[in-house]
Amino acid sequence: MLTASTSVVLTGALAGGFVSGLAGFGTGLVALGIWLYVLDPASAATLVVLCSVVSQAQTIPAIWHAIDRARVWPMLAAGLLGVPLGTSLLAYLDPDAFRLGMGILLLGFSTFMLLGRFRPQIGWGGRIADSVVGFSGGILGGLAGLSGPLPTIWATVRGWSKDERRGVFQAYNLTVLGGALMWHAASGLLTAELVRLAALALPGTILGAWLGGSTYRRLSDQRFHEVVLTLLGVSGLILVWSRL
């Protein structure tokens, strides 16, 4: 018999997988808000990481051809180096205030870009600038679990095509989330209950990611640009709303 809790887990998995397949990020943005109605925060967070890794790994082959390894690897290495630094800053910064500030940044950036129809193409900085963004994203990931926004914003303002942008931030997020999953496993968070929840959620995640990936292939560069900015704006709105 399909219980209410099971329905909520399946709905969150399907919705989160679809958004991840469509945009290359956003599983947590969608699924976490649904799952927290029936799951405790620790279980929901670990389930988000697991489902995010599965959906990202499922869809990344479709954009593998567009990944510029010389561009991505410096960002990945710098991002992994930034994670422990961000974690160490937890003792000195207020994470709640930080999330509020990040929410305002995301909301302001996405609103400006969408309403102004602004399409910048920043070409300066090269690999050094890419690495700085990757390192900063790693710090934010260690500090508040927000590794994705900066690489996503940077890929947007670089003016890259939709496949190039997605290749950058999906490869980046997959690497960081993979590291987070290993950390969760080493911390004993992959319990028997979590395995049971994963058995419920993963079929929905896989189906949602497939549907989202199919939709992605039909998007123009401009539509993909709008989808990414909208998701960044929603993420910022949720961060701001949670602190009001």
N, C-alpha and C positions, 0 to 999 in steps of 0.2 A: 504493500500500500504506500502511495506517495504522500509523505507527511508534509506539513507546511515548511519545516526546516529544510527538508530535502529539496523542495521546490525552490526555496530561496537560494540554496547553494548552487543548484543547476542554473537558475536564472542569472546569477552573478557570474558564473563560469562562462556561459554562452555570451553574455554581453561583453565581459572583459576580453574574451578571446576574439570577438568580432572587432572590437576597437583596436586591439593589438595587431590583428591581421590587416586591418585597414590602414593604420597610421604608423605601425612599427613601434608603438609604445602605448601606454595608457591602461594596461590591465588593472593595475592597482587603483587608478583614478576611478574606474567604473565599478570593479568588483568589490573593492573594500567597503565602499559605502553601502552596498547591498548586504554583504556577508556579516557586517557588524551588527545587524539586527538579530542574528541567531548564533553568532560565534563570538568567543572571547577574543580580545585584541591580539593576543599572542598567536593563537591558532590561525586567525584571519590573516595576519601579516605573513606567517610562514607559508600559508596556502597561496597567497598572492605571489610570493617569490617563486614557488614551485611552478604555478601555472604560467607565470610570466616567462620563465625559462623555457617551458615546453612550447608555448605559442611562438616565442621569438625563434627558437631553433627550428620550428616547423616551417616558418615563412621566410627565413633568411636565404635559403637556396634560390628563391625566385629573384632576389636582387643581388646575388653573389657576384654576377658579372659586372655590376656597377660599383663594387667596393674597390676603392683605390687603396691598396694595402700600404703604400708609402705614406698616404695621408692618415689612415686610420690607426696604424700601429703606434705612432708617437702619442696620440690621444689616449689610446688604451693604456699604455705603459704609465703615462703621467697620471691618468685617472686612478689606477691601482695604487700608485704612490701617495696620492692625496687622501685616500680613504682613512688610513690610520691617523693622519694629522687631524682630519675632521673629527674623528672619534675622540682624540685627546682634547679638542676644544670644547667638548661637552661640559667639562668641569668649569669653564670660564664664561660661556655664553648661555643666554636664556633661549633654549630651543623654541619655546612658544613664540617669543618675540621675533626670533629669526624666521619662523614659518610665516608669521604675519607680514614681515618685510618682503619675503620671497613671493607671497601671494599678491601683494600690491604690485611688485615688479612684473609678474607674469600677466596680471590683469591689465596693467597699463600698457605693456608692450603689445599684447595681442589686440587690444582695442585700437591703439594707434595704427597698427599695421593693417587691420581690417577696414577701419573707417576711412583711413587715408589712402587706401589702395597703394601703400608704399612698398616698393620692391627694390631694396638696396642691393648692391653688389660690391661688398667690401673685399678687396683683393690684396690688401697689405698684410704683412706679418708672416705669411707662409706657414711652414711647419712649426715655427716657434710659437706663433699665435695660436695655432691649433692645439699645441701641447699645453699652453697656459690655460686654455679653456678646458681641456681634458683634466688637468690637474685641479682646477677650481671646481669642476663638477664632482671629482672624487672627494674633495673636502666637503662639499655640500651633501654628498651621499653619506659620508661618515658622520656628519653632524646631525642631519635631519632626514636621511633617506631620500634626498632630492637630487640624485645624480643626473637625472635626465634633462631637466629644463635648460641648463646652460648649453650643452652640446646641441640640443634641438634648436635653440634660438640662434646659435652661431651658424649652424648649417643653413638656417633660413636666411640670415643676413649675408651669407657668402654668395647667395644667388645661384646655388647649384641646382641642377635638375632634380625632379622628384626622386628618381632612383639614386642619384648621388647623395642627396640629403638623407634619404631613408637608410642607405647603406652605412653612412657615418653613424647616425645616432642609434640605429638598431644594433650594429656590431658593438658599439660602445656599451649600450645598456645590457646586451646579452652577456658581455664579459663581466660587468660589474655585478649583475644579478646572479651569474653563475658563482662568483666569489661569495656573494651573500648567502646563496643556498648552501655552499660548503660550510660556511660559518654557522648557519642554523643547524646543520647536521652535526657538526662538531660540538655544538652547545646542547645537544640532546633534545632539540625541538621537533625532530621528526619522530613523533610518538606513534603508537598504534592507532590512536584516535585520528591523528593527522593523516596517516596512511588510509584510513577509512574515508575521511573527507576527500582526499585526493582521488580515490577510486570513484567517488561521486562526481567530482568536479572536472576531472581531466577529459572525459568524453565530450562534455559541453565546451570546454576550452578548445579542444581540437576541432570540433565542428564549427565553432564561432570563428576561429582563426582561418579556417578554410573559406568560409563565407566572406570574411573581411578581406582576405587576400584576393579573392575573385573580384570583389568590388574595387579594390585598389587598382587592379590592372585596367579598369575602365575609366579611371580618373585622369583628367588632363593635369598638366603642371599647375595651372591656376587653381583647379578644384582641390588638388592635394595641398597646395599652399593654404587655402582657406580652411581645410579640415584640420591641419596641424595647428594653425593659429587659434581656431575655435577650441580645440582640446587644451591648449596652453591656457586660454582664457578661463575655461571651466575649472581647470586645476587651480588657477590663482583664486578664482571665486570661492572654491571650496576651502582653500587654506585661510582666506580672509574670514569667511563665514564662521569657520570653526573657532576663531579667536574672538568673535564679537559676543 
